[in-house]
Amino acid sequence: MSSLPVNVTKPCLIFLLVLLSSACSDSNNIILAEHLKSCKPLEQKISYVIFGEEYSRSIKGLVNGNCQTIEQVPGNAKIECFYPEAKRLQIADFYLHPKRFEGAEIKQRTEFIDGNSVTRTTYIIDGTEVFHPLQDSYENGDCRTTVGSQK
C-alpha cells in the first residue's frame, strides 16, 4: 500500500496525478500513449510548467501480465502502477484525449465499503457516466504512491 506522510492524502495525490497528466506537453502524452498501448518500454523527462521542474516517467514493461509504469511527481513522490491490458488501453486513450474531461459534469457519491467511507467521483461525458481512468486505477489498487527517496 501507499506510504504517505500525514499531510498527504490519497484524494490529493489522485488530483495531482490527474492535474499533471494534462500539464505535460501533448507530444509527450502522445508518445506515452503509443508506448502504453503495447507496454513498450519508454523513458521520458517531462517538465511541469506549473512547478518549473523536470521529472521522469517511464514504462518498464510487462510484469506478471501487467504493464509497470513509474512516474516521479512533485513532493519527492513516486507513483508506480501495474496496469492490466484493458486498463492500459483506457489510460492510453486518456493520454490521447485528456481534454474531454475538461468541463465535464462531476458527480460524487460516498459509499461504505468494509466499514470505511469511500468517496467516488465520476464524470458525465456525452451523456455517459465514466470514471476517470487514472483515478480509477489509483482507487482500485493498480497504482500506489511512495514518498521519500527516489534512488
C-alpha positions in Angstrom: 0.0 0.0 0.0 0.9 3.7 -0.1 3.5 5.1 2.2 2.1 8.6 2.8 3.1 11.2 5.3 0.3 12.6 7.5 -0.2 15.7 5.4 -0.6 13.9 2.0 -3.9 12.3 1.3 -4.9 9.9 -1.4 -7.5 12.3 -2.9 -4.8 14.9 -3.0 -2.5 12.6 -4.9 -5.2 11.4 -7.3 -6.0 15.1 -8.1 -2.2 15.7 -8.6 -1.9 12.8 -10.9 -4.9 13.9 -13.0 -3.6 17.5 -13.0 -0.1 16.6 -14.0 -1.3 14.3 -16.8 -2.8 17.4 -18.5 0.1 19.6 -17.6 2.6 17.7 -19.8 3.1 18.6 -23.5 0.7 17.0 -25.9 3.6 15.4 -27.8 4.9 13.7 -24.6 1.4 12.4 -23.9 1.0 11.1 -27.4 4.4 9.3 -27.2 3.4 7.8 -23.8 0.0 6.7 -25.1 1.5 4.9 -28.1 4.0 3.1 -26.0 1.4 2.3 -23.3 -0.9 0.6 -25.8 1.7 -2.3 -26.2 3.6 -1.7 -23.0 6.7 -0.9 -25.0 9.5 0.4 -22.6 9.9 4.2 -22.5 11.8 6.7 -20.5 10.7 10.4 -20.6 11.9 13.5 -19.0 8.9 15.9 -18.6 8.6 19.4 -17.3 5.6 20.5 -15.4 5.4 24.2 -16.2 3.4 24.9 -13.1 6.2 23.6 -10.9 9.2 24.7 -13.1 10.9 21.4 -12.5 11.8 18.3 -14.6 10.6 14.9 -13.6 10.7 11.4 -15.1 8.1 8.9 -16.2 8.7 5.5 -17.6 7.1 2.3 -18.9 9.2 -0.6 -17.6 7.4 -3.4 -19.5 5.2 -6.3 -18.6 5.4 -7.7 -15.1 3.2 -10.8 -14.4 1.0 -9.7 -17.3 0.6 -6.1 -16.1 2.3 -3.1 -17.6 4.6 -1.4 -15.0 4.8 2.4 -15.1 6.6 4.7 -12.8 6.1 8.5 -12.6 8.1 10.8 -10.4 5.9 13.7 -9.2 6.4 16.8 -7.0 6.9 16.4 -3.3 9.6 13.7 -3.7 6.9 11.2 -4.5 6.7 8.3 -7.0 3.6 6.8 -8.5 4.0 3.2 -9.6 1.3 1.4 -11.5 0.7 -2.1 -12.8 -2.0 -1.9 -15.4 -3.8 -4.9 -16.8 -4.3 -4.8 -20.6 -7.9 -3.3 -20.6 -6.9 -0.6 -18.1 -3.7 0.1 -20.0 -5.7 0.8 -23.2 -8.1 3.1 -21.3 -5.2 5.0 -19.9 -3.6 5.3 -23.3 -6.9 6.6 -24.7 -7.0 9.2 -21.9 -3.5 10.5 -22.7 -4.5 10.9 -26.3 -7.7 12.8 -25.4 -7.2 14.3 -21.9 -9.3 17.5 -22.7 -12.5 15.6 -22.9 -12.6 15.6 -19.1 -12.4 19.4 -19.0 -15.8 21.0 -18.4 -17.4 17.6 -17.8 -20.1 17.4 -15.1 -18.7 15.9 -12.0 -20.7 13.6 -9.7 -19.5 12.5 -6.3 -21.1 9.8 -4.0 -20.0 8.3 -0.8 -20.2 4.6 -0.2 -19.4 2.5 2.8 -17.1 -0.4 2.0 -15.9 -2.7 4.7 -16.9 -0.1 7.3 -14.9 2.7 5.6 -16.3 5.7 3.9 -15.2 5.9 0.3 -16.0 8.8 -2.0 -16.2 8.0 -5.7 -16.0 10.7 -8.4 -17.5 10.2 -11.8 -17.7 12.4 -14.9 -20.6 12.9 -17.3 -19.2 12.9 -20.9 -21.5 13.0 -23.8 -24.4 11.8 -21.5 -22.4 8.8 -20.2 -21.1 8.5 -16.6 -17.5 7.4 -16.6 -14.7 7.1 -14.1 -11.5 9.0 -14.7 -9.2 6.1 -15.7 -6.2 7.5 -13.7 -8.3 8.0 -10.6 -10.0 4.6 -11.0 -6.6 2.9 -11.3 -5.4 4.5 -8.1 -8.6 3.7 -6.2 -8.7 0.0 -7.3 -5.1 -0.7 -6.3 -3.4 -0.7 -9.8 -1.3 2.2 -8.6 0.5 3.1 -5.4 2.4 6.1 -4.2 5.5 6.2 -2.1 7.0 9.4 -0.7 10.7 9.7 0.1 14.0 8.8 -1.5 13.7 8.2 -5.3 17.0 6.4 -5.6 
